[in-house]
C-alpha cells in the first residue's frame, strides 16, 4: 500500500462483530496504533440489549474499560456495585438459609446496552460500519493481507475490505471459527435459562418491588443465587431501577433455528414458566417474573477449550474463542481482557511480526480462558444439581460446609491472582495496567 509523504501506513484490522467484544477490541487496537474497521450486521446502534440482559464486570475489566473511556466516572455512573456474592437455599417457596456470603466481591453490574453504548460512543465515528453482513474472507498467498467481503443490507451492495488482520468477534456460533474448525460442536449444558429485566422506574413504590426489597434487602449491592433442588436463580439490580433475573431450567436440548441461542417464546410458554415458578420460588421473585414484559429463553452452550485461536492473519476473541456458560460471569470479562492483551501484543511486535504477536496472544490467553470456561461449566452443573464425575449431585437440603465453599465465585481460577500478582520489579498488576504494560501482566499470569 502506498503511503503519503513517505510515511509508513498504519496497520489495519478488520473486526467482525460489533458487540461488546468487538467494540472493546476496537478500543484496544486503536490505542495500539492500528486503523480499525468493525463490520456489524445490525443496521443501527442498539437502544437496548438484543437479549435484554445484565452482566457483571470484575475489577480488572472495570480498570481496562475506564482506561479506554478516558475517565473513571462514566463507567461508575452507568453501573451499580456488586460487592456481595450470596448463595441461599430455597425450600417450600421461602428463603431457608444463607449458605455463603462473600462481602468482598467487588464486581459492578451493568445492562448490556448501557455498557455497549459507553464503549461504542467513545469510538471515532468512522470505525463501526452498521448493516454490514459478513460473507467471506480470503488470505493473500504471501500472507500479507486479508480480504473480507460483506453485504450492505440496506442496498444489497457487496463490498470488499482489505486489512492486515481479521479479528473474529462474532460470538459463540462464530462462522469464522467454523471455517477453521468445521467439526467443532458446541456442548449443550443440559439446561436453558429464562431471563428478563423488569423496569420499575415509573413505579418505585409498587407492592411487588417493596416486597422484593424486603425479601432481598441487599439488592443494589448483591449478586443473589437462589438454590433450589435441581434448579437455581440469579437476581441482581441494575441502574435506573431495574432488576435482572435468570432462572436455569433443566430440559432436553431444544431444536435451534438460525444462528442464535435465543429461542422465540410464545405467550403459552411464558404463562407455563410463571406457573412453574409459583411452585418453586419465593412469591416476591415470582411477582418480578410476572411483571417482566419480555422474558426470553436462552439455550446454554459452551465448548471444550480450543487448542488454537489464530491462523495466519485471523484471530478469534471473546465467545468465538471460548464459548462459556454464564455461571462464572466470565463471558464479558474474558472478552475485555482478550481485547486488551491482543492490543498489547500487536503494539509490542508490530504488524511486521504479526505471527509472533498472535502466538504470544494465544499462549497468554488460552491457559487462563480454558481453566475459567471449564470452571464455569462445573459451577453450572453444581448449582443445577447435575451429575459431576467426582461428587454427588448438589442438593441445598443436604448441604455440607464443603459444598458451600465450592459455591462461591471467588473460586474461579485467576479470580484474585490477576490484580494481586507482582512482577519482577514489584509493580502491582494494576500499576502495569495504568502504565500500559499489559503484555508484562499477561505473561506473569501464565508463568504461574
ABEGO torsion letter per residue (X at the ends): XBBBGGBBBBBBBBBBEABAAAAAAAAAAAAAGBBBBBBBABABBBABBAAGBBBBBBAAAAAAAAAAAGBAAAAAAABBBBABBBBBBBBGGBBABBABBBAAAGBBBBBAAAAAAAAAAABBAAABBBGBBBABBBBBAAGABBBBBBBBAAAGBBBBBBBABBBBAAEAABAAAAAABAABBBBBAGBBBBBBBBBAAABAABAAAAAAAAABAABGABBBBBBBBGBBBBBBBBBGGBBBBBBBBBBBBBBBBEBBABBBBBAAAAAAAAAAAAAABBAAAAAAAAABABBBBBBBBBBBBBABABBEABBBBEAAABBBBAAAGAAAAAAAAAAAAAAAAAAAAEAAAAAAAAAAAAAAAAAAAAAAAAAAAAAAAAAAGBBBAABBBBBAAABBAAAAAAABAAABBGAAAAAABBBAAGBBAAAAAAAGBAAAAAAAAAAX
